[in-house]
Amino acid sequence: MLTRYKSFLLVISLLLLTSCSSAEHQEALRLYEIAKANKNIHQLTSALSTLAKLAPEEYQAEFTKVAKAKKQLEQAQNAQTQGNNYAAYLASHDSYRSVSSSDSQKILISSGKRLLPILKTQLAIDKSFQYRPKKLTTLFETYSQLPITHWDLIKVNNTVEQLSKAVAELDKTLILIAGEVPSAEIPEISLWQSTIESQLMMVVQTRNYFANLARYRSANELTKLNQTLSAESKKLLSLVRPKLAQESMSKAFQQANNQYAPFQNLVANISLAENLSKKDIHIIWYENWQNIEIATLAPKGEFEHYPAESKKRAKQLARYLNKSNISIPAITDSFENQTTFSQKLSELMILTNKLKEDKALLL
């Protein structure tokens, strides 16, 4: 009899315990769903703590993940309180991308917006790499052997224009770093800047190659024409009055202009391709170059001075006849391979990749 009574009490106790556990489980589930809907990580942690005790096989892994995200959120809050937006952003990003919560998103956005210049800098670097043509060394070697008359003007212009865009993007990055990027709390910014400066130098050299080669070939042609026209003019001026000498030389100047026309057209086209700021406006160096062309092929003023000024023109042209100006630029692997460019910037790349992931929230 006593044994049956004890068994009865045990069954009743188990039923009561199961009933209480079931009720606690249902309440925890209810709070869990509410916390998920509200994206409240604190309530979610509390509900999962209970669920993990009642059903560890089902909820322990999620509880561990949420608890870690909550700790990262607390780290982000502490960092932001101390004014460290870099640390606050990294911790809030990790928390938010692990477990989406309103609190972590709020810190992610507020701290991430302070780091937007870094994102904009990285996006400009990305664009610069997208603009860079492939196999430039092969292209340069081919054109270094081709006469001007055999150059594909469309291909040359497109190459120069693309490289000019790459240069413009890198110029933009250095302006951002110098004026807007918060460098004090972020590692590798100085290294980033110096790496970009090295890249800019290399891209500018590649962009300038066709212009340098075109001016070199054109200067050679103008030098020969300057010598011929000056000698003929000097001879005529020794025989007749300046006005008559100029009239007699008109045919020679016309022939010289026709002979030089392909060179003139090429240099003008490259100048326009280099200038992206305004459509159909020449780059800065072109005005000085055009003045040399005009002085040689279409002289103005008193014609009797034309032969005497030939030495001045020759000296101006000599500046463009330095062979070092037309040496093919050394293009390293980092010119085409962005991974090579950023391989020494591991911490900064972690940051920029996270900023890219959050771009829709930040921009």
Residue pairs with C-beta under 8 A, 6 or more apart in sequence:
21 54
24 50
24 54
25 50
25 51
25 54
25 55
28 47
28 50
28 51
28 54
29 47
29 51
31 43
31 46
31 47
31 50
32 44
32 47
32 48
32 51
34 43
35 41
35 43
35 44
35 46
35 47
36 44
38 102
39 100
39 101
39 102
39 105
40 101
40 102
40 103
41 66
41 69
41 70
41 73
41 95
41 99
41 101
41 103
41 104
42 70
42 103
44 66
44 99
44 101
45 63
45 66
45 67
45 70
48 59
48 62
48 63
48 66
48 67
49 63
51 58
51 59
51 63
52 59
52 60
52 62
52 63
65 98
65 99
66 99
68 98
69 94
69 95
69 96
69 98
69 99
69 101
69 104
70 95
70 99
72 91
72 92
72 94
72 95
72 98
72 104
73 91
73 92
73 95
73 101
73 103
73 104
73 107
75 87
75 91
76 87
76 88
76 89
76 90
76 91
76 92
76 95
76 104
76 107
76 108
76 111
77 88
77 103
77 107
79 85
79 86
79 87
79 88
79 91
79 111
80 88
80 107
80 110
80 111
84 185
85 111
85 114
85 115
85 182
85 185
86 111
86 115
86 182
86 185
86 186
86 351
87 185
88 107
88 111
89 107
89 108
89 111
89 112
89 114
89 115
89 351
89 354
90 351
90 354
92 104
92 105
92 107
92 108
92 111
92 112
93 108
93 112
93 354
93 357
93 358
95 101
95 104
96 104
96 105
96 108
97 357
105 361
108 358
108 361
109 361
109 362
112 355
112 358
112 361
112 362
113 362
114 182
115 182
115 186
115 351
115 355
116 355
116 362
116 363
117 176
117 177
117 180
117 181
117 182
118 181
118 182
118 186
118 348
118 351
118 352
118 355
119 352
119 355
119 356
119 359
119 362
119 363
120 176
121 172
121 173
121 176
121 177
121 181
121 192
122 352
122 355
122 356
123 356
124 169
124 170
124 172
124 173
124 176
125 169
125 170
125 173
125 196
125 338
125 341
126 338
127 165
127 166
127 169
128 165
128 166
128 167
128 169
128 170
128 173
128 199
128 203
129 166
129 336
129 338
129 341
131 162
131 163
131 165
131 166
131 169
132 162
132 163
132 166
132 203
132 335
132 336
133 139
133 159
133 162
133 163
134 336
136 159
136 206
136 329
136 331
136 335
137 328
137 331
139 159
140 209
140 328
140 329
141 328
143 151
143 156
143 210
143 213
144 213
144 326
144 328
148 214
148 217
148 218
148 262
148 263
148 266
149 262
151 266
153 265
153 266
153 269
156 210
156 266
156 269
156 270
156 273
157 269
157 270
157 272
157 273
158 273
159 210
160 207
160 210
160 211
160 270
160 273
160 274
161 273
161 274
161 276
163 203
163 206
163 207
164 207
164 273
164 274
164 275
164 276
165 276
166 203
166 207
167 200
167 203
167 204
167 207
168 276
170 196
170 199
170 200
170 203
171 200
173 196
174 193
174 196
174 197
174 200
177 183
177 189
177 192
177 193
177 196
181 189
183 189
183 190
186 348
186 351
187 347
187 348
188 345
188 347
188 348
189 348
191 344
191 345
192 345
192 348
195 341
195 344
195 345
199 334
199 335
199 341
202 329
202 330
202 331
202 332
202 334
202 335
203 335
205 329
206 329
206 331
206 335
207 274
209 326
209 328
209 329
210 270
211 267
211 270
211 271
211 274
211 285
212 325
212 326
213 326
214 263
214 266
214 267
214 270
215 267
215 289
215 320
215 325
216 320
216 321
216 323
216 325
216 326
217 263
218 260
218 263
218 264
218 266
218 267
218 320
219 317
219 318
219 320
219 321
220 321
221 259
221 260
221 263
222 260
222 263
222 292
222 293
222 296
222 297
222 313
222 317
223 314
223 317
223 318
223 321
225 256
225 259
225 260
225 296
225 297
226 296
226 310
226 313
226 314
226 317
227 310
227 314
228 252
228 256
229 249
229 252
229 253
229 256
229 296
229 297
229 306
230 306
230 307
230 310
231 307
232 249
232 252
233 245
233 249
233 303
233 306
233 307
234 307
236 245
236 248
236 249
237 245
237 303
237 304
237 307
239 245
240 248
242 302
242 303
242 304
243 303
245 303
245 304
246 303
249 303
253 297
253 298
256 297
257 297
257 298
260 293
260 297
264 293
267 286
267 289
268 282
268 286
271 282
271 283
271 285
271 286
271 289
272 280
272 281
272 282
272 283
274 283
275 281
275 282
275 283
282 290
292 313
292 316
292 317
294 300
295 309
295 313
295 316
296 313
299 306
332 340
333 340
334 340
334 341
342 348
342 349
355 362
